[in-house]
């Protein structure tokens, strides 16, 4: 079988506050291969959001291993995590997090502008391509308030 896109081995996360230890994740192991889809479900407080924060490199594990595309990323620097998030990881938030004063194209372009390796024309083309993939090319000049919930999510 091919190398997993992401692999967790005995991943744990403990939050410390004063004298309190909260064990949010305990020894989670998981592999996800290319073309696989997974669902993370569980009751409130079971660690779903913590796991997603670790997978998205928004937080670091207390212990265990996290490999992304074959590279250990569990305890890399904040700068390295930000670079990987910017280039390799996409987030779809439950709330849409669109900027109301920007149109659709500008909202899609915005995170790409932080990539130092892309020219303005590349940013515009990538944004246009992404909007075409989700059937939103006809809405590029619309503002979030002019879109349905499903369109905002896309």
C-alpha positions as CSV (number, residue, x, y, z in Angstrom):
1,X,0.0,0.0,0.0
2,X,1.1,3.6,-0.6
3,X,2.4,5.9,2.1
4,X,-0.4,7.5,4.0
5,X,-1.1,11.2,3.5
6,X,-1.3,11.6,7.2
7,X,-0.3,9.2,10.0
8,X,-0.8,9.6,13.7
9,X,0.7,7.2,16.2
10,X,-0.1,7.3,19.9
11,X,-1.0,11.0,19.6
12,X,-2.0,12.6,22.9
13,X,-2.9,16.1,24.0
14,X,-3.0,17.3,27.6
15,X,-4.0,20.8,28.6
16,X,-2.5,22.2,31.8
17,X,-4.2,25.0,33.8
18,X,-3.1,25.7,37.3
19,X,-3.2,22.4,39.1
20,X,-5.6,20.8,36.5
21,X,-4.6,18.4,33.8
22,X,-7.2,17.8,31.0
23,X,-6.5,14.8,28.8
24,X,-8.2,15.8,25.6
25,X,-6.7,13.0,23.4
26,X,-5.1,9.7,24.6
27,X,-3.0,7.6,22.3
28,X,-4.8,8.2,19.0
29,X,-3.5,6.3,16.0
30,X,-4.8,6.8,12.5
31,X,-3.7,6.6,8.9
32,X,-5.4,8.3,6.0
33,X,-4.4,7.5,2.4
34,X,-4.8,9.5,-0.7
35,X,-8.4,9.4,-2.0
36,X,-9.8,8.3,1.3
37,X,-12.5,10.2,3.2
38,X,-12.9,10.1,6.9
39,X,-15.5,11.4,9.4
40,X,-14.6,12.4,12.9
41,X,-17.6,12.0,15.2
42,X,-18.2,11.7,18.9
43,X,-20.0,13.2,21.8
44,X,-19.3,16.7,23.1
45,X,-16.0,16.9,24.9
46,X,-14.6,13.7,23.3
47,X,-11.7,15.6,21.6
48,X,-12.9,16.1,18.0
49,X,-12.0,19.8,17.9
50,X,-8.6,19.1,19.6
51,X,-7.9,16.4,17.0
52,X,-8.8,18.8,14.2
53,X,-6.6,21.5,15.7
54,X,-3.7,19.1,15.8
55,X,-4.3,17.8,12.2
56,X,-4.5,21.4,11.0
57,X,-1.3,22.3,12.8
58,X,-3.0,24.9,14.9
59,X,-1.7,23.2,18.0
60,X,1.0,20.7,18.9
61,X,0.6,17.3,20.5
62,X,1.8,16.6,24.1
63,X,3.2,13.2,22.9
64,X,3.1,10.9,19.9
65,X,3.9,11.2,16.3
66,X,2.1,13.1,13.5
67,X,3.4,12.6,9.9
68,X,2.0,14.6,7.0
69,X,3.1,13.4,3.6
70,X,5.8,11.3,5.2
71,X,7.3,14.2,7.2
72,X,7.1,14.5,11.0
73,X,5.2,17.7,11.8
74,X,4.1,17.2,15.4
75,X,6.6,19.5,17.0
76,X,7.9,21.7,14.2
77,X,8.2,25.5,14.7
78,X,5.3,27.9,14.5
79,X,6.7,29.3,11.3
80,X,7.0,25.9,9.7
81,X,3.4,25.1,10.8
82,X,2.2,28.3,9.3
83,X,4.0,27.6,6.0
84,X,2.5,24.1,5.7
85,X,-1.0,25.4,6.6
86,X,-0.7,28.1,3.9
87,X,0.5,25.7,1.2
88,X,-0.9,22.2,2.0
89,X,-3.9,22.3,4.4
90,X,-7.4,23.7,3.7
91,X,-10.0,24.5,6.3
92,X,-13.8,24.5,5.9
93,X,-15.2,26.1,9.0
94,X,-18.6,25.5,10.4
95,X,-19.2,29.3,10.3
96,X,-18.2,30.7,7.0
97,X,-15.6,33.2,8.1
98,X,-16.1,35.3,5.0
99,X,-15.3,39.0,5.1
100,X,-18.5,40.9,4.4
101,X,-16.8,43.9,2.7
102,X,-15.0,41.6,0.2
103,X,-16.6,40.0,-2.8
104,X,-16.4,36.2,-3.5
105,X,-13.2,36.5,-5.6
106,X,-11.5,38.7,-3.0
107,X,-12.5,36.3,-0.2
108,X,-10.9,33.4,-2.1
109,X,-7.8,35.4,-3.1
110,X,-7.1,36.7,0.4
111,X,-5.4,33.6,2.0
112,X,-3.4,33.1,-1.3
113,X,-1.9,36.6,-1.0
114,X,0.1,35.4,2.0
115,X,2.0,33.0,-0.2
116,X,5.2,34.7,-1.1
117,X,5.8,32.3,-4.0
118,X,2.7,33.4,-5.9
119,X,2.4,36.5,-8.2
120,X,-0.8,38.5,-8.3
121,X,-1.8,36.9,-11.6
122,X,-1.2,33.4,-10.2
123,X,-3.3,34.3,-7.1
124,X,-6.1,35.5,-9.4
125,X,-5.9,32.4,-11.6
126,X,-5.8,30.0,-8.6
127,X,-8.9,31.7,-7.1
128,X,-10.7,31.6,-10.4
129,X,-9.9,27.9,-10.8
130,X,-11.1,27.1,-7.3
131,X,-14.3,28.9,-7.9
132,X,-14.9,27.1,-11.1
133,X,-14.4,23.8,-9.4
134,X,-17.2,24.5,-7.0
135,X,-19.5,26.0,-9.7
136,X,-19.2,29.6,-8.4
137,X,-17.6,31.4,-11.3
138,X,-20.9,33.3,-11.9
139,X,-20.8,34.7,-8.4
140,X,-17.3,36.2,-8.3
141,X,-18.5,39.8,-7.9
142,X,-21.2,39.0,-5.3
143,X,-20.8,39.7,-1.6
144,X,-21.4,37.1,1.2
145,X,-24.8,38.6,2.0
146,X,-25.9,37.9,-1.6
147,X,-25.1,34.2,-1.3
148,X,-27.0,31.2,0.0
149,X,-25.5,29.3,3.0
150,X,-24.4,26.5,0.7
151,X,-22.7,29.0,-1.7
152,X,-20.9,30.7,1.3
153,X,-19.7,27.3,2.4
154,X,-18.2,26.5,-1.0
